[in-house]
Amino acid sequence: MQTFSASDPAELRAAIAAAAAYLATLEGEAEGCRILVHPGPYHEATDVVGLKGRVGAPVVFEGGGGVICGGSHPDPQQGYGRPQDGGPGNPTATDFAFLRFSHCEHVVVAGFELQNYWPVILYFQKSSHITIIGNTLRHGTNAVFAKQGRGFGLEGNRWQQDDTPEHVLWHEVDWIEAHGGDGGMGTKRYYNGSFFASKDVSEVNISRNVISDCYNGVRMKVGQLPGDAGLPYNRDVYIFDNDFVRVRDNPIEPEYYVHNWHIAHNRIVDAHSWFSLDGVRGGYMYIYGNTAHFVSRQGVKDATHHTMGRVLKLSYASHNPDYALGAAVPDHPWYVVHNSFVLRCPIVGGAADEVPQPPCDGVGPDYTANLTCANNAFEWCSIDEHGIYLCEWIAMLRSFSRRQNDGVVFDHNLSNRRDYFDQARSLSLGEAGGLHADAPFFVRPAEGDFTLVAESPGRGRAEPMELEAPDGRRLRIRPGEGGALHRGAIQDYGHAELEEVVSV
């Protein structure tokens, strides 16, 4: 493979131009090229326009070992509007970044150690078939931002917005100040970004990444509100086998629309609102085989808000027009099945303190549509083990309401909270097949082993069910040897897997 090398921004621009000229001479030959970038200060953004590899012969941008530093610093004034009015918004094609790609295809970015690129490290516009693999990324509002493209793969990367030993973003920064708006001054809103943020993209695979000490993990948005026919964006998204650690807001957050999302085999350790679906239409989202537990409580010690979080952030009612978009709900089925969680936060709900409800200007209660939440194992934390500061009691379905014919079912879950089952049944959610059991549920959850203990009543007692695929096929969680199917994430063969139901 032809290699072009660079040791500073000027040489990098020259290497890109040389690579483009070289590719133009290949005349369809199945050969790509490599641009090797050596470490050092790269304080200028480098634009990559129209660079196109081929299937099986990509253009590879490869780190040459060592740190590449952008030298920029976070600034709450950077972005849209005033910090006290909202978040910084998405980056643009003129914002500072290490590489800004436009109209590129079949490109690989691999083996870099990049830091101090605010607001974004890698920017892509109208680009497709992009692979970002094996990089270490630090210090930016967004690690990767993509606009109007498809075919993005992010694998084996490490992302850490805040690399302080004290984990300041998780332990000391007020959620409101990092968010922007919402009654705060937005002094830390430069954190309000993601490992992967996007607008109007599809066909995304995010796997085996370590995403830690950041505000959001994956946040994907569409640029227009969906109608009944849906949209061509935010489709075919696979988020598999990632570690989300100390995520101050949402590990996973689609905005406005989803279609065919698979969120599976991920490990969450300390996060705020795990799966955010407020104001989201569409459906066919499958959340299965994930595990989660907590180590610590987010926020400063004396904070009374945004210190507990929730598993599901759902749609909500409000008389405040600023929150009107939060009312939309999924049109099609979505599923939360066969997950295993050790909880200090509710499944649905918010902070321990009551918030104003309509007809005030607050938001709430939460609601959704077409959700099946079943065969999960929810173990509530022990006050005796963790203390009241970590394990404060709260209703597991807090401020949750139903809508007529909403298609919401909670059933066949395993929990050590009797009051959860009482509340679910009082809301006519189901749980006729729910199982109460005493904790502990799992073998060694703090070490990542969420296998049900040998004596668990959830072993072999999951309810087989069929899930609807977008194309009408029927899916199910694959049973183990002899048809054994356990509640929770872990089956005899490992983490729960989806398979097609085959008619005999």
RADAKA-V616181 format. One record per backbone hydrogen bond with DSSP energy under -1.0 kcal/mol. NH is the residue of the N-H (numbers start at 0). CO is the residue of the C=O. If there is no record, write none. Layout:
BEGIN
NH|CO, NH|CO
END
This chain:
BEGIN
3|33, 5|35, 11|7, 12|8, 13|9, 14|10, 15|11, 16|12, 17|13, 18|14, 19|15, 20|16, 21|17, 22|18, 23|19, 24|21, 25|22, 28|25, 30|28, 32|57, 33|1, 34|59, 35|3, 36|61, 37|5, 39|66, 41|68, 45|97, 47|99, 49|101, 52|104, 53|56, 56|53, 58|105, 59|32, 60|107, 61|34, 62|109, 63|36, 67|112, 68|39, 69|114, 71|115, 77|74, 79|87, 84|81, 94|91, 97|120, 98|120, 99|45, 100|122, 101|47, 102|124, 104|50, 105|127, 106|128, 107|58, 108|130, 109|60, 110|132, 113|135, 114|67, 116|138, 119|95, 120|141, 121|142, 122|98, 123|144, 124|100, 125|146, 127|103, 128|149, 129|150, 130|106, 131|152, 132|108, 133|154, 135|111, 136|157, 137|113, 138|159, 141|118, 142|193, 143|194, 144|121, 145|196, 146|123, 147|198, 150|201, 151|202, 152|129, 153|204, 154|131, 155|206, 157|134, 158|209, 159|136, 161|212, 166|163, 170|166, 171|167, 172|167, 177|173, 178|174, 179|175, 180|82, 183|180, 187|176, 188|185, 190|187, 191|188, 192|190, 194|216, 195|216, 196|143, 197|218, 198|145, 199|220, 201|148, 202|234, 203|235, 204|151, 205|237, 206|153, 207|239, 209|156, 210|242, 211|158, 212|244, 213|245, 216|249, 217|250, 218|195, 219|252, 220|197, 229|226, 233|200, 235|258, 236|259, 237|203, 238|261, 239|205, 240|263, 242|208, 243|266, 244|210, 245|268, 246|269, 247|213, 248|214, 251|273, 252|217, 254|219, 257|280, 258|233, 259|282, 260|283, 261|236, 262|285, 263|238, 264|287, 266|241, 267|290, 268|243, 269|292, 271|246, 272|248, 273|309, 274|310, 275|251, 276|312, 279|276, 280|255, 282|257, 283|332, 285|260, 286|334, 287|262, 288|337, 290|265, 291|339, 292|267, 298|169, 302|299, 309|271, 310|345, 311|346, 312|274, 314|366, 315|325, 316|364, 322|319, 323|320, 325|322, 326|323, 330|281, 331|281, 333|369, 334|284, 335|371, 336|286, 337|373, 339|289, 340|376, 341|291, 342|378, 346|395, 347|395, 359|356, 363|316, 365|398, 366|314, 369|405, 371|333, 372|408, 373|335, 374|410, 376|338, 377|413, 378|340, 380|342, 385|381, 386|382, 390|386, 397|347, 400|365, 405|402, 408|370, 409|428, 410|372, 413|375, 414|434, 420|416, 421|417, 422|418, 423|419, 424|420, 425|421, 426|422, 427|424, 428|423, 430|409, 433|430, 434|412, 436|414, 442|450, 443|448, 446|443, 447|444, 448|443, 452|440, 455|452, 458|455, 460|457, 461|484, 466|474, 468|472, 471|468, 474|466, 475|498, 477|496, 479|483, 482|479, 483|480, 486|457, 487|374, 490|493, 493|490, 495|488, 498|475, 500|473
END
